[in-house]
Amino acid sequence: MRDTVYFVVFDGFADWQAALALCEIRRPGDWEVRTAGFSRAMVTSMGGLAVKPDLALEEVELARAALLIVPGGHLWLRDEGHAAVELIARVHAAGAPVAGIDSGVLALARSGLLDHRRHTGNWAGQLAAQVPGYRGAEQFDAEVLAVSDDGVISASHLGSIEFAREVIHTLDLYGDADREDWYRLFKHAQLPPWCVGEAMAA
């Protein structure tokens, strides 16, 4: 049963980038969110939050994975974290979607999943410059802040709201209209119709 969303944590992970997505994932109560580290040792996020991983990467249960989220961090810029890159490929091969934002997209590229899928990232050329085996330059879309293609979500460091929207869509949270209301609320501060009515009544 795919009931768990795994979130990769490590020293210096960008804690804010997937915050909206994680909140929306937990809201319905249908999925468990578990943090996975390179070990079970405590890590400190870029924002200074101390996080003790729920489990190590090798303990991720592929049959339970509903989604694997990879946040940004300097780890990926140093071409480290190969165990996570291998896990990304295994999770996707097992039938679950994977998602990366900011330099976490570098990990997706190193897994080979971006070579034949539409994707985005921080800027055109970054992936080719930092991932020697990357072959997906023609699939890079510089016009969007986040995109999903064939079970792979990628997002720019500027696209945390768009990233959350792609996660919400991938996990089929809410209906189409509610998803658009959610996006307009967080992106443009446009209250949904039902909320406007309540505000006027008050």
N, C-alpha and C positions, 0 to 999 in steps of 0.2 A: 504494500500500500504506500503510495507516494504522499506522505503526510508531513515531510520535513523540508524546510528551506535552510540550507547550510550557508553560513557567512564566514568567509576566510578572514582571520585576524592575524596580525603580526606586529612587531614593533614598528611604530610609525604609520600604521594604516590610517587613511583619511576617514575619520569617524562620521563626518557629516554627509558624505556623498550619497549614501544609501539610506539615510535616516528616514526620509519620507516613505520610501519604498517599504522599509521594514515595519514602520507603523501601520501602513495599510495592509500589509500581509497579516499582521497579528490581529487586526481589528475584528475580522469575522470569527476568529477562533478555530478555523479549520486547519491551520498549519502550525506546526511547532517550528520556531526559529532556534537554531543551534549554532554556536560559534565553533569553528574548527581552526586550530592552530598547527604550526609545524611541530609543536609538542604541546603538552598540557601546561607548560610553564606560563606564568603571568606575562602579559605584554602590555605596552603602553601605547595608546593611540597618538596620532599627531596632535590632537587637542589635549592630551595629558590624561585621558581616562585609562584607569587600570582595568584590564579585562583578563579574566581567567578563562581560557577556552574550555568549552564543554567537553571537547574531545580533540584528539589529534587527527590530522588529515587521513591517515591510514585507517582510522576508525569510521570514516564516513560510510554509511550503508547505502549502496547504490540503489537498492530496491526501494528505499524509503525517500530518496531524493526527489523533491518536486522542483527544485531550483537550486543552483549554486551561484552565489554572488561573490564577485571579486572586486574589492574596492581598490582605489589607487594608493600609492605609497612609493617612497624612494627605493624600496626593495626591488621593484620591477625595473627601475632605471639602472640598477646595478647588475641586471641580468642574473638575479638570484631567485630563489623560490621555485626551483625546478620540480619539487615534489607537488606543488600546487598546479603547475602546468600539466603534469601527468594526470593529476586528479581531474582537471577540467576535461581532458580528452576522454577519460574513463566515464565520467558522469554523462557526458553528451552521448557517447557510444551506447550507454545503458538506457538511453531514451529520455533523459531529463534535460531541460533547457539550462543554459549557463549564461551568466551576465557579468560584464566587466565595465567599469567606468574609470575615466581618467587613465592613469598609467596601468590600471588593471587590464586595459585593452591589450597592452603589450603581452600579458600572460595568455590572453586568448589567441593572439597572433602566433606566439611560440608553440601553442598547442596544434597549430595548423588549421584551426577552424575558420579562419578569415580568408583563406586563399580563394574560396569559391562562393562566398556569401557577401551580400551587401552589408557594409559596416561603416562605422565612423570612428572618430577618436579626437584627440586634442587638435591636431592639425595635419594637413596633407604632408607626407614625407617623413613624419616621425616614426611610423612603423617600419618603413623600409630602411631608415637610418639605424634603428636600434634592434631590429630583428632580421639577421642575415638571411634566414630561410623564408621570409615572408614573400608570398607570391600574389598577394591580393590587391595590389595598387589600383587596378582597373575597377575594383569593386568598392573602393573607398568613396563615400558620399560626404563631401565637405559642406553640403547645404543643410544638413540636419544636425541636431544636438544629440539625438539618440535614435536608434533604429533596431528592429528585430528582424531576423531572417533565418528561417529553418532552425529554430531553437537556440539562436545565439543573439543575445542583446549586447550592443556596444553603445557607449556614450562618451561624449566629451566631458572634461572636468567642469564645463559651464552648464551641463545639462542634467543636473540632479532631478529636476522636476520632470523633464522628458524621460529620464531613466525610470523614474517611479511610474510614469504612465505606461511605459512598455512592460514593466513588471506586472502592473495591475492587469493589463490586457492579456499577457501571457498566462497568468494564473486565473484568468476569467473572473476577476473580482468585479462585482457590480454589473449593471447593464450598460449598453453603449451610451445612452443618454447620461447616465450617472457618471460614467467615466469622463465624458466631455465636461460636465458640470464641475467635477473635481479638478480637471486641468485648468479650466478658466478661473476657478477660485484661487488656486495656488499660484498660477502663472500671471494672471492679470487682475487679481483681487475683485473678480466679478462674482457677486453672490448668486447662487443657484436660485431658480424661480421660487421654490418653496421657502427659501430663507428670506427672500425679499418680502414675501407676503407676511411672514412672521415679524420681520423688522418693522413693517408699516403698521401692523396691528398693535405693536408695543408702543 
